[in-house]
């Protein structure tokens, strides 16, 4: 991993207009990015499922749509 784009560029601040993309992380290969992203993505999926389960539970409490 090389680091965030913003740390890899050397120019005047007035040229930094790319917004959030300056905080993207640069890595050497797609394989490395997959190894980094996969665990984070899996955790986000687990969190989303939990939120959906809680929402369904509130909506259909006791078999009655509230």
N, C-alpha and C positions, 0 to 999 in steps of 0.2 A: 504494500500500500504506500503510495507516494504522499498522499495527504489531500486536504481540501484545495480546490482550484485557486482560491484567493491567496493561499500561502505559496503557491507555485508560480505566481505571476509577479513580475517586477516592473511596475509602471506607475505613473502618476495617478493619484486617487480619482481625478476627474474622468479617467477612462473606465473605472469600475461601475458600469451601468447595467450589469447583467442580473442584478437582484439576487434571488436565492440560488441561482445556478452557480454562483461563486463558491457556495458551500458544498457543492457536489464533491465526492471523493474520487480521486484518480487512482486506479489500480493498474497493475501490469497486464492482467488477462481477464477474460470473461469468467474463467473458472474461479479465480479469486473473488470476483464480485458476487458470484453465485454462492460461494461458501460464506461470505459475509452477510448477504441479504437473506438467505434461506431461513436461518434461525429467527431473525427479526420478523420476517413475513409470517412464519408459523406462529409466533407469539401474537401478532396482530389478528390472525385468523381466530385463535383461541379466544382473544378478548372480544371480538365481534360476535362469536357464537354465544358467549356468556351474556352479552348485552341483549341479543335477540331472544335467548331463553328467558331472561328476566322480563322482557317486554311482553312475550307471549304469556308468561305466567300471570302478569298483572292484567292483561287483556281478558284472558279466559279463566279468571279465578273462579273455582267452584263450578266450572262448566257453563257459566253464564257470561255472555259478552257484556262488559261494563261500559 
